[in-house]
Amino acid sequence: QVQLAESGGGSVQPGGSLRLSCVASGSIASIAEMGWYRQTPGKQRELVATINTDGRTMYADSVKGRFTISRDSAKNTQYLQMNNLEAEDTAVYFCTCRRLRRTSFEYWGQGTQVTVSS
């Protein structure tokens, strides 16, 4: 079992920045990949970015060049640095991970609200 806890959400004006953090606990040695999803009311959860144990990253087209995902293994923490935020980035952001030999994300945090508004 893995437990995930996000922090760092909040309200910011368009063009501003926020950094989300996600601390993993439990069976962390088994984690193969971590990522961030986001969801707005009435819509499906959307993949934002992922990072694997080799440091390889993947981003949704909508956030490329603005968001950066990173991982500090020593602190069991992943981050999502969000710059040049837009109103369309407003959502609840969820931290997620999957273990080795799993093909889909299986553990989720409780979510943190990000609101971009003038």
N, C-alpha and C positions, 0 to 999 in steps of 0.2 A: 504494500500500500504506500501511496505517496500523498502527502498533503501539500497544497499550494496556497499561498497567501499573498494577494496583491496589495499594493499601496501606491500612492502617488497621484491618484486622480484628482480632479478639481475643475475649476472654471478658469478660462483664459480667453483673452480677446483673439480675434483672427490675426495670424502672423506670429502669435506667441509660441511658447515651448512648454512642454511638460515631460517629466521622466517617470515612467512607471517601473515599479520593482515587483519581483515575484520571488519569494523565498520558498524553497522546497525542503520538505522534511520527510522522514520515514525511510523508505527503501530507495534512497537517492542514487546509490551505486548502479542501479538497474536502468536509470534514465538514459535513453538514447537520443531523444530529440525533445526540444521545448519550443513553445511558440505562443503567439498571441492571436486571439480572435476578438472580434467586436460584434455587437448586436444593437440594433435600434428597434423600437417597438413595431411589431407587425412584420418584421423582416427576419430572414434566416441569419444565423450566425455566420460571419464572414471572416475568412482567414486574412490576417494582417501580415504576419512575418513568422518565420521559423528559423531555428538554429540547431545544428546537430553537434555531436561530441567532437567532430573534427573542425568545428567552427564555420562550417559551410552554412550560408544564409540564403533565404528566399523571401521575397517581398511581393505583396500584391501590387499591381501596376499603379493603383491609386495612391500608394504611399512611397513609391520609389523616389529616392533623392531627398525625401523629407524625414523619413523614420529610419532609425538604426537599432537593430536588435543586437544584444551582446549578452555574454554569459560569464560569470565569475564562479568557476567551479569551487574555488577555495571557500567561498561564502554561500555556496549552494543557491545562487541567486541569478536570475536573468533580468535584463532591463530592456525597456523600450524607450529610446530617446525620440521624442516627437517634436519636430521643428516646423516652423511655418504652418501652423495648424490652420485648418479651414473649418467652416461651419459644418461641412459634410463629414468631418471626423468625429462629430458628437455621437457618442455611443457609450454603452457599457463595455469595457474591455476585460477580457478573460484570459488568464494565464492557463496554459495547458501543457501536458507532457505525455510522452508514451515511453514504454519500456522497450528493451531489446526484444526483437522478434515479434513485436506488435506492429500492425500495419496502420493503425489509426490512433489518434489521440484518445486517451482513456481517463485521465485525471484532469480535474478542472478546479480553478479557484472560485471564489464567491463573486468575483467581478468588482470593478471599480469604475465609477462614472467619470467620463470626460465630457465637459461641455465647452464648446467654442462658440462664443457669442459676443457681439459688441453691445 
